[in-house]
């Protein structure tokens, strides 16, 4: 059994993973590189450059680490799992090649096309002029995706030609996300939800459904973000729809990756649109979603160390999830996802520690300050979604900060369902 655990990263996702790991009876030592003000209460934060894999490896070997959990997709795309392949340490995350399911949208689409995994129709464009010419002959709205990592912000839903041209200019001329192609996709309509799964080779343990809110403003307006709030479960997704998504999308995808000699181990994130004809893939991510981790892990009643150990050692394991409703709200810096101030004082009031995950904070002279775009994840739970919603928003209102904004309609889509 894993005893000494290292989590790589310093956001809300890593705080949620650390909190769940800290509850295990199997745990001896828990470290975070670099961690954050939230993880310092449940783990030992280590002041190392998390992208200096040589120093991370040195630390891991010296401290007899059994299990490493990388948080961000950037570590995976840079090959952190491959870097530890010559050690006995288990890294619960895919190799650089397997992580292409997220780091290259073109690769992901090719896998889906080859193995008949349902997704939106698409075209790959490499030049701005060709892309502009292509969009003159298609129907709006369109979805434009940067073919690479963009922190969850490289997707634009263009309602008309002008919005489409603006997005293409940013991605293909100004290169705001770096060098890369774009995918232009048909716009899917239906019920959007996230389906996470623990995966190891051809073994899969699906998690409950959740629904993220990507747009910055109420009523799904404004620019795309890394996520402004979430709830779980999604009442509009029936057990039959859930199982069909597992059978038609999640299982075929891990089998496809194995067939391509890119066997996957880690958290697989399926962004799904349930359409009139069934589930279709919007996107795949190669890591735990953020804020999905913050809403799903509190629902897990089983031991996370046991789950990962048994899965990676091919021992059958069925986790237990609670039957409550959970809802969480992201409090972000005013100006996010653009330019925003940092180091603004935060007063958490009397909110229960377990109801807050630190996404972008720091300590200075015993004061808690903002230190990122998304700053806090604040949650509530209850027997109904309405109860969870009321608790979460009451918690948000108890927090004082002059520079934090948040959506006021998280969960409304489900609450409005008759």
Secondary structure, 3 states (H helix, E strand, C coil): CCCEEEEEECCHHHHHHHHHHHCCCCCCEEEEEECCCCHHHCCEECCCCCCCHHHHHHHHHHCCCCEEEECCHHHHHCCHHHHCCCCCCEECCCCCCCCHHHHCHHHHHHHHHHCCCCECCEEEECCHHHHHHHHCCCCCCEEEEECCCCCCCCEEEECCHHHHHHHHHHHHHCCCCCCCCEEEEECCCCEEEEEEEEEECCEEEEEEEEEECCEEEHHHEEEECCCCEEEECCCCCCHHHHHHHHHHHHHHHHHHHHHCCCCCEEEEEEEEEEECCEEEEEEEECCCCCCHHHHHHHHECCCHHHHHHHHHCCCCCCCCECCCEEEEEEEEECCCCCCCCCCCECECCCCCHHHEEECCEEEECCEEEECCCEEEEEEEEECCHHHHHHHHHHHHHHCECCCEECCCCCCHHHHCCC
